[in-house]
Structures are given as structure tokens and as C-alpha cells.
Amino acid sequence: MVKHIVVFKLKGTKDERLTLARQFKSALEALPEQIAVLKDIEVGINENPAEDWDIVLTATLEQMADVPVYAQHPAHLAAASIIANHKESRACVDYNC
């Protein structure tokens, strides 16, 4: 199994970032039903005001080769478009578990 963990920092006011984060979370959570290689996804919105990052996702896939399949799937691209123009930073770690 592979864990695909991504964190995002968004641009905008606190309220704008929260609205975008909620929309993004909803879209991401619908992906396991749409993308066969995606076994599970968990999405969290940061509630700690002392931290700078806004959203974290942890996706579970069967093998590393499934990561680009997931990333390039039209449903994932549609979800990603929600924050595309509002993304300040992104960090990612993929590992076998």
C-alpha cells in the first residue's frame, strides 16, 4: 500500500480560505467512488490558528504506479481546479507502508 500525503497553504482571507477548503474537501472525499485506484482518502482542514497550512489529505493507493493514475484522473483534476488559483504552497510525501 502507498500513502500519498499532501498539505496545502491557500491565499486569501481566513474566511476565503475556509470556504475554498470546505469545497475542496467535499470534492476530494467523493473521489474514491470515481477513481478505481484510490482505495481511501481522508481530508482535514486545519483548526490550529498557530499553524500556516490550511488543508491536509491522506490518500491510500495499492502501489506507487497508481499515484499518477489518480493525479491525472479527470475527477481529481476537477477537484484540484477548485484551489488552483488560490494555492500558495503545496508539499507532498508518497511512501510505501
KOLPA-506530 format. One record per atom (N, C-alpha, C): atom name; residue in one letter; x, y, z; residue number from 1. Coordinates in steps of 0.001 Angstrom, whole numbers, plus 500000, padded with zeros to 6 digits. Layout:
<name CA&resn A&px X&py Y&pz Z&resi NUM> .
...
END
This chain:
<name N&resn M&px 500840&py 498817&pz 500000&resi 1> .
<name CA&resn M&px 500000&py 500000&pz 500000&resi 1> .
<name C&resn M&px 500883&py 501244&pz 500000&resi 1> .
<name N&resn V&px 500345&py 502312&pz 499440&resi 2> .
<name CA&resn V&px 501045&py 503591&pz 499369&resi 2> .
<name C&resn V&px 500197&py 504653&pz 500050&resi 2> .
<name N&resn K&px 500847&py 505482&pz 500840&resi 3> .
<name CA&resn K&px 500199&py 506662&pz 501415&resi 3> .
<name C&resn K&px 500682&py 507869&pz 500620&resi 3> .
<name N&resn H&px 499757&py 508675&pz 500188&resi 4> .
<name CA&resn H&px 500012&py 509907&pz 499431&resi 4> .
<name C&resn H&px 499498&py 511038&pz 500320&resi 4> .
<name N&resn I&px 500423&py 511793&pz 500907&resi 5> .
<name CA&resn I&px 500053&py 512849&pz 501844&resi 5> .
<name C&resn I&px 500424&py 514197&pz 501240&resi 5> .
<name N&resn V&px 499449&py 515100&pz 501218&resi 6> .
<name CA&resn V&px 499656&py 516413&pz 500622&resi 6> .
<name C&resn V&px 499093&py 517472&pz 501565&resi 6> .
<name N&resn V&px 499861&py 518555&pz 501744&resi 7> .
<name CA&resn V&px 499370&py 519704&pz 502509&resi 7> .
<name C&resn V&px 499361&py 520926&pz 501606&resi 7> .
<name N&resn F&px 498401&py 521796&pz 501844&resi 8> .
<name CA&resn F&px 498225&py 522997&pz 501033&resi 8> .
<name C&resn F&px 498123&py 524226&pz 501922&resi 8> .
<name N&resn K&px 498730&py 525296&pz 501454&resi 9> .
<name CA&resn K&px 498558&py 526616&pz 502041&resi 9> .
<name C&resn K&px 497867&py 527451&pz 500971&resi 9> .
<name N&resn L&px 496754&py 528068&pz 501347&resi 10> .
<name CA&resn L&px 495961&py 528834&pz 500394&resi 10> .
<name C&resn L&px 496169&py 530332&pz 500562&resi 10> .
<name N&resn K&px 495826&py 531081&pz 499507&resi 11> .
<name CA&resn K&px 495867&py 532540&pz 499533&resi 11> .
<name C&resn K&px 494488&py 533056&pz 499922&resi 11> .
<name N&resn G&px 494458&py 534267&pz 500438&resi 12> .
<name CA&resn G&px 493183&py 534911&pz 500736&resi 12> .
<name C&resn G&px 492979&py 535140&pz 502212&resi 12> .
<name N&resn T&px 491808&py 535696&pz 502520&resi 13> .
<name CA&resn T&px 491452&py 535927&pz 503913&resi 13> .
<name C&resn T&px 491149&py 534590&pz 504587&resi 13> .
<name N&resn K&px 491067&py 534613&pz 505887&resi 14> .
<name CA&resn K&px 490739&py 533393&pz 506631&resi 14> .
<name C&resn K&px 489406&py 532810&pz 506149&resi 14> .
<name N&resn D&px 488400&py 533650&pz 505972&resi 15> .
<name CA&resn D&px 487085&py 533172&pz 505523&resi 15> .
<name C&resn D&px 487126&py 532631&pz 504100&resi 15> .
<name N&resn E&px 487866&py 533295&pz 503210&resi 16> .
<name CA&resn E&px 488003&py 532813&pz 501835&resi 16> .
<name C&resn E&px 488700&py 531458&pz 501806&resi 16> .
<name N&resn R&px 489761&py 531319&pz 502594&resi 17> .
<name CA&resn R&px 490497&py 530056&pz 502635&resi 17> .
<name C&resn R&px 489628&py 528945&pz 503193&resi 17> .
<name N&resn L&px 488841&py 529239&pz 504215&resi 18> .
<name CA&resn L&px 487976&py 528225&pz 504808&resi 18> .
<name C&resn L&px 486896&py 527779&pz 503822&resi 18> .
<name N&resn T&px 486317&py 528710&pz 503098&resi 19> .
<name CA&resn T&px 485292&py 528370&pz 502096&resi 19> .
<name C&resn T&px 485879&py 527468&pz 501017&resi 19> .
<name N&resn L&px 487047&py 527842&pz 500504&resi 20> .
<name CA&resn L&px 487715&py 527022&pz 499490&resi 20> .
<name C&resn L&px 488077&py 525653&pz 500046&resi 20> .
<name N&resn A&px 488596&py 525612&pz 501261&resi 21> .
<name CA&resn A&px 488988&py 524346&pz 501878&resi 21> .
<name C&resn A&px 487795&py 523408&pz 502008&resi 21> .
<name N&resn R&px 486662&py 523936&pz 502397&resi 22> .
<name CA&resn R&px 485455&py 523107&pz 502536&resi 22> .
<name C&resn R&px 485003&py 522557&pz 501183&resi 22> .
<name N&resn Q&px 485047&py 523395&pz 500145&resi 23> .
<name CA&resn Q&px 484661&py 522942&pz 498804&resi 23> .
<name C&resn Q&px 485625&py 521862&pz 498305&resi 23> .
<name N&resn F&px 486909&py 522094&pz 498512&resi 24> .
<name CA&resn F&px 487944&py 521151&pz 498091&resi 24> .
<name C&resn F&px 487792&py 519829&pz 498829&resi 24> .
<name N&resn K&px 487574&py 519891&pz 500145&resi 25> .
<name CA&resn K&px 487393&py 518693&pz 500968&resi 25> .
<name C&resn K&px 486229&py 517861&pz 500451&resi 25> .
<name N&resn S&px 485118&py 518503&pz 500186&resi 26> .
<name CA&resn S&px 483934&py 517795&pz 499688&resi 26> .
<name C&resn S&px 484214&py 517097&pz 498362&resi 26> .
<name N&resn A&px 484883&py 517804&pz 497459&resi 27> .
<name CA&resn A&px 485206&py 517222&pz 496148&resi 27> .
<name C&resn A&px 486173&py 516051&pz 496288&resi 27> .
<name N&resn L&px 487184&py 516193&pz 497136&resi 28> .
<name CA&resn L&px 488157&py 515110&pz 497326&resi 28> .
<name C&resn L&px 487520&py 513872&pz 497948&resi 28> .
<name N&resn E&px 486642&py 514075&pz 498905&resi 29> .
<name CA&resn E&px 486023&py 512936&pz 499584&resi 29> .
<name C&resn E&px 485111&py 512125&pz 498669&resi 29> .
<name N&resn A&px 484704&py 512701&pz 497563&resi 30> .
<name CA&resn A&px 483873&py 511978&pz 496588&resi 30> .
<name C&resn A&px 484704&py 511133&pz 495622&resi 30> .
<name N&resn L&px 486028&py 511317&pz 495624&resi 31> .
<name CA&resn L&px 486869&py 510668&pz 494613&resi 31> .
<name C&resn L&px 486978&py 509142&pz 494700&resi 31> .
<name N&resn P&px 486967&py 508516&pz 495880&resi 32> .
<name CA&resn P&px 487097&py 507050&pz 495887&resi 32> .
<name C&resn P&px 486013&py 506327&pz 495078&resi 32> .
<name N&resn E&px 484846&py 506917&pz 494977&resi 33> .
<name CA&resn E&px 483778&py 506310&pz 494180&resi 33> .
<name C&resn E&px 483990&py 506514&pz 492682&resi 33> .
<name N&resn Q&px 484882&py 507447&pz 492331&resi 34> .
<name CA&resn Q&px 485085&py 507805&pz 490931&resi 34> .
<name C&resn Q&px 486409&py 507297&pz 490356&resi 34> .
<name N&resn I&px 487375&py 507018&pz 491218&resi 35> .
<name CA&resn I&px 488706&py 506631&pz 490770&resi 35> .
<name C&resn I&px 489034&py 505254&pz 491344&resi 35> .
<name N&resn A&px 489081&py 504252&pz 490502&resi 36> .
<name CA&resn A&px 489233&py 502864&pz 490958&resi 36> .
<name C&resn A&px 490512&py 502617&pz 491745&resi 36> .
<name N&resn V&px 491622&py 503267&pz 491397&resi 37> .
<name CA&resn V&px 492894&py 503014&pz 492085&resi 37> .
<name C&resn V&px 492959&py 503670&pz 493465&resi 37> .
<name N&resn L&px 492039&py 504577&pz 493752&resi 38> .
<name CA&resn L&px 492020&py 505274&pz 495034&resi 38> .
<name C&resn L&px 491220&py 504460&pz 496045&resi 38> .
<name N&resn K&px 491930&py 503860&pz 496983&resi 39> .
<name CA&resn K&px 491283&py 502981&pz 497962&resi 39> .
<name C&resn K&px 490566&py 503768&pz 499053&resi 39> .
<name N&resn D&px 491159&py 504893&pz 499464&resi 40> .
<name CA&resn D&px 490602&py 505677&pz 500566&resi 40> .
<name C&resn D&px 491224&py 507069&pz 500528&resi 40> .
<name N&resn I&px 490495&py 508037&pz 501061&resi 41> .
<name CA&resn I&px 491057&py 509382&pz 501206&resi 41> .
<name C&resn I&px 490487&py 510008&pz 502477&resi 41> .
<name N&resn E&px 491348&py 510675&pz 503207&resi 42> .
<name CA&resn E&px 490952&py 511424&pz 504395&resi 42> .
<name C&resn E&px 491434&py 512851&pz 504197&resi 42> .
<name N&resn V&px 490552&py 513810&pz 504452&resi 43> .
<name CA&resn V&px 490881&py 515214&pz 504230&resi 43> .
<name C&resn V&px 490583&py 515985&pz 505509&resi 43> .
<name N&resn G&px 491556&py 516780&pz 505945&resi 44> .
<name CA&resn G&px 491369&py 517590&pz 507140&resi 44> .
<name C&resn G&px 491625&py 519055&pz 506856&resi 44> .
<name N&resn I&px 490836&py 519902&pz 507508&resi 45> .
<name CA&resn I&px 491011&py 521349&pz 507435&resi 45> .
<name C&resn I&px 491630&py 521784&pz 508760&resi 45> .
<name N&resn N&px 492726&py 522506&pz 508669&resi 46> .
<name CA&resn N&px 493450&py 522917&pz 509864&resi 46> .
<name C&resn N&px 492583&py 523775&pz 510787&resi 46> .
<name N&resn E&px 492557&py 523412&pz 512060&resi 47> .
<name CA&resn E&px 491807&py 524163&pz 513063&resi 47> .
<name C&resn E&px 492733&py 524873&pz 514042&resi 47> .
<name N&resn N&px 494043&py 524728&pz 513856&resi 48> .
<name CA&resn N&px 495019&py 525320&pz 514760&resi 48> .
<name C&resn N&px 495462&py 526678&pz 514204&resi 48> .
<name N&resn P&px 495037&py 527789&pz 514818&resi 49> .
<name CA&resn P&px 495384&py 529106&pz 514282&resi 49> .
<name C&resn P&px 496876&py 529436&pz 514360&resi 49> .
<name N&resn A&px 497630&py 528659&pz 515113&resi 50> .
<name CA&resn A&px 499075&py 528892&pz 515226&resi 50> .
<name C&resn A&px 499851&py 528287&pz 514054&resi 50> .
<name N&resn E&px 499182&py 527527&pz 513192&resi 51> .
<name CA&resn E&px 499832&py 526876&pz 512052&resi 51> .
<name C&resn E&px 499431&py 527559&pz 510750&resi 51> .
<name N&resn D&px 500302&py 527487&pz 509756&resi 52> .
<name CA&resn D&px 500098&py 528193&pz 508487&resi 52> .
<name C&resn D&px 499402&py 527384&pz 507401&resi 52> .
<name N&resn W&px 499428&py 526062&pz 507465&resi 53> .
<name CA&resn W&px 498864&py 525225&pz 506412&resi 53> .
<name C&resn W&px 497357&py 525108&pz 506600&resi 53> .
<name N&resn D&px 496625&py 525012&pz 505482&resi 54> .
<name CA&resn D&px 495165&py 525021&pz 505531&resi 54> .
<name C&resn D&px 494511&py 523651&pz 505416&resi 54> .
<name N&resn I&px 495049&py 522784&pz 504551&resi 55> .
<name CA&resn I&px 494401&py 521507&pz 504249&resi 55> .
<name C&resn I&px 495447&py 520405&pz 504199&resi 55> .
<name N&resn V&px 495057&py 519222&pz 504664&resi 56> .
<name CA&resn V&px 495895&py 518034&pz 504503&resi 56> .
<name C&resn V&px 495023&py 516913&pz 503945&resi 56> .
<name N&resn L&px 495605&py 516140&pz 503049&resi 57> .
<name CA&resn L&px 494904&py 514942&pz 502579&resi 57> .
<name C&resn L&px 495835&py 513749&pz 502678&resi 57> .
<name N&resn T&px 495246&py 512630&pz 503034&resi 58> .
<name CA&resn T&px 495961&py 511360&pz 503058&resi 58> .
<name C&resn T&px 495167&py 510389&pz 502197&resi 58> .
<name N&resn A&px 495770&py 510000&pz 501089&resi 59> .
<name CA&resn A&px 495134&py 509053&pz 500173&resi 59> .
<name C&resn A&px 495857&py 507714&pz 500269&resi 59> .
<name N&resn T&px 495112&py 506637&pz 500131&resi 60> .
<name CA&resn T&px 495679&py 505292&pz 500137&resi 60> .
<name C&resn T&px 495471&py 504673&pz 498762&resi 60> .
<name N&resn L&px 496576&py 504182&pz 498205&resi 61> .
<name CA&resn L&px 496555&py 503530&pz 496896&resi 61> .
<name C&resn L&px 497288&py 502204&pz 497018&resi 61> .
<name N&resn E&px 497063&py 501314&pz 496093&resi 62> .
<name CA&resn E&px 497647&py 499979&pz 496146&resi 62> .
<name C&resn E&px 499152&py 499986&pz 495897&resi 62> .
<name N&resn Q&px 499596&py 500772&pz 494914&resi 63> .
<name CA&resn Q&px 501020&py 500769&pz 494539&resi 63> .
<name C&resn Q&px 501426&py 502158&pz 494053&resi 63> .
<name N&resn M&px 502729&py 502424&pz 494044&resi 64> .
<name CA&resn M&px 503242&py 503737&pz 493656&resi 64> .
<name C&resn M&px 502831&py 504108&pz 492231&resi 64> .
<name N&resn A&px 502724&py 503133&pz 491356&resi 65> .
<name CA&resn A&px 502316&py 503398&pz 489970&resi 65> .
<name C&resn A&px 500893&py 503951&pz 489883&resi 65> .
<name N&resn D&px 500097&py 503778&pz 490935&resi 66> .
<name CA&resn D&px 498731&py 504291&pz 490942&resi 66> .
<name C&resn D&px 498661&py 505789&pz 491240&resi 66> .
<name N&resn V&px 499723&py 506354&pz 491812&resi 67> .
<name CA&resn V&px 499707&py 507777&pz 492167&resi 67> .
<name C&resn V&px 499491&py 508661&pz 490938&resi 67> .
<name N&resn P&px 500244&py 508486&pz 489849&resi 68> .
<name CA&resn P&px 499978&py 509336&pz 488678&resi 68> .
<name C&resn P&px 498633&py 509044&pz 488012&resi 68> .
<name N&resn V&px 498161&py 507828&pz 488114&resi 69> .
<name CA&resn V&px 496832&py 507499&pz 487567&resi 69> .
<name C&resn V&px 495774&py 508312&pz 488303&resi 69> .
<name N&resn Y&px 495872&py 508324&pz 489626&resi 70> .
<name CA&resn Y&px 494972&py 509128&pz 490464&resi 70> .
<name C&resn Y&px 495132&py 510614&pz 490156&resi 70> .
<name N&resn A&px 496368&py 511088&pz 490102&resi 71> .
<name CA&resn A&px 496645&py 512514&pz 489924&resi 71> .
<name C&resn A&px 496142&py 513044&pz 488586&resi 71> .
<name N&resn Q&px 496155&py 512200&pz 487550&resi 72> .
<name CA&resn Q&px 495766&py 512641&pz 486213&resi 72> .
<name C&resn Q&px 494311&py 512321&pz 485862&resi 72> .
<name N&resn H&px 493606&py 511676&pz 486779&resi 73> .
<name CA&resn H&px 492208&py 511327&pz 486523&resi 73> .
<name C&resn H&px 491371&py 512614&pz 486411&resi 73> .
<name N&resn P&px 490449&py 512672&pz 485459&resi 74> .
<name CA&resn P&px 489630&py 513884&pz 485284&resi 74> .
<name C&resn P&px 488887&py 514325&pz 486550&resi 74> .
<name N&resn A&px 488421&py 513396&pz 487360&resi 75> .
<name CA&resn A&px 487717&py 513771&pz 488592&resi 75> .
<name C&resn A&px 488669&py 514443&pz 489583&resi 75> .
<name N&resn H&px 489906&py 513944&pz 489662&resi 76> .
<name CA&resn H&px 490895&py 514582&pz 490537&resi 76> .
<name C&resn H&px 491266&py 515963&pz 490002&resi 76> .
<name N&resn L&px 491456&py 516077&pz 488702&resi 77> .
<name CA&resn L&px 491785&py 517371&pz 488105&resi 77> .
<name C&resn L&px 490672&py 518393&pz 488349&resi 77> .
<name N&resn A&px 489428&py 517953&pz 488298&resi 78> .
<name CA&resn A&px 488301&py 518846&pz 488577&resi 78> .
<name C&resn A&px 488330&py 519311&pz 490026&resi 78> .
<name N&resn A&px 488617&py 518395&pz 490943&resi 79> .
<name CA&resn A&px 488717&py 518771&pz 492359&resi 79> .
<name C&resn A&px 489864&py 519750&pz 492569&resi 79> .
<name N&resn A&px 490999&py 519467&pz 491969&resi 80> .
<name CA&resn A&px 492176&py 520325&pz 492119&resi 80> .
<name C&resn A&px 491933&py 521726&pz 491567&resi 80> .
<name N&resn S&px 491077&py 521841&pz 490569&resi 81> .
<name CA&resn S&px 490809&py 523151&pz 489968&resi 81> .
<name C&resn S&px 490129&py 524105&pz 490954&resi 81> .
<name N&resn I&px 489503&py 523564&pz 491989&resi 82> .
<name CA&resn I&px 488832&py 524399&pz 492991&resi 82> .
<name C&resn I&px 489821&py 525339&pz 493674&resi 82> .
<name N&resn I&px 491030&py 524845&pz 493934&resi 83> .
<name CA&resn I&px 492017&py 525675&pz 494635&resi 83> .
<name C&resn I&px 493164&py 526126&pz 493732&resi 83> .
<name N&resn A&px 493148&py 525755&pz 492474&resi 84> .
<name CA&resn A&px 494287&py 526011&pz 491580&resi 84> .
<name C&resn A&px 494752&py 527463&pz 491594&resi 84> .
<name N&resn N&px 493853&py 528403&pz 491548&resi 85> .
<name CA&resn N&px 494223&py 529819&pz 491510&resi 85> .
<name C&resn N&px 494407&py 530422&pz 492894&resi 85> .
<name N&resn H&px 494257&py 529617&pz 493924&resi 86> .
<name CA&resn H&px 494323&py 530110&pz 495295&resi 86> .
<name C&resn H&px 495404&py 529410&pz 496104&resi 86> .
<name N&resn K&px 496191&py 528590&pz 495453&resi 87> .
<name CA&resn K&px 497218&py 527796&pz 496127&resi 87> .
<name C&resn K&px 498489&py 528620&pz 496281&resi 87> .
<name N&resn E&px 498916&py 528798&pz 497523&resi 88> .
<name CA&resn E&px 500183&py 529481&pz 497782&resi 88> .
<name C&resn E&px 501336&py 528487&pz 497812&resi 88> .
<name N&resn S&px 501116&py 527356&pz 498500&resi 89> .
<name CA&resn S&px 502161&py 526334&pz 498618&resi 89> .
<name C&resn S&px 501536&py 524950&pz 498670&resi 89> .
<name N&resn R&px 502344&py 523972&pz 498259&resi 90> .
<name CA&resn R&px 501935&py 522565&pz 498304&resi 90> .
<name C&resn R&px 503167&py 521752&pz 498669&resi 90> .
<name N&resn A&px 502979&py 520771&pz 499539&resi 91> .
<name CA&resn A&px 504047&py 519824&pz 499873&resi 91> .
<name C&resn A&px 503448&py 518433&pz 499831&resi 91> .
<name N&resn C&px 504254&py 517467&pz 499375&resi 92> .
<name CA&resn C&px 503755&py 516101&pz 499185&resi 92> .
<name C&resn C&px 504799&py 515087&pz 499621&resi 92> .
<name N&resn V&px 504319&py 513992&pz 500219&resi 93> .
<name CA&resn V&px 505155&py 512841&pz 500545&resi 93> .
<name C&resn V&px 504372&py 511600&pz 500127&resi 93> .
<name N&resn D&px 505025&py 510712&pz 499373&resi 94> .
<name CA&resn D&px 504462&py 509419&pz 498997&resi 94> .
<name C&resn D&px 505376&py 508339&pz 499568&resi 94> .
<name N&resn Y&px 504787&py 507359&pz 500266&resi 95> .
<name CA&resn Y&px 505615&py 506290&pz 500824&resi 95> .
<name C&resn Y&px 504878&py 504971&pz 500850&resi 95> .
<name N&resn N&px 505637&py 503891&pz 500768&resi 96> .
<name CA&resn N&px 505081&py 502543&pz 500882&resi 96> .
<name C&resn N&px 504882&py 502207&pz 502345&resi 96> .
<name N&resn C&px 503770&py 501563&pz 502634&resi 97> .
<name CA&resn C&px 503510&py 501169&pz 504016&resi 97> .
<name C&resn C&px 503055&py 499716&pz 504074&resi 97> .
END
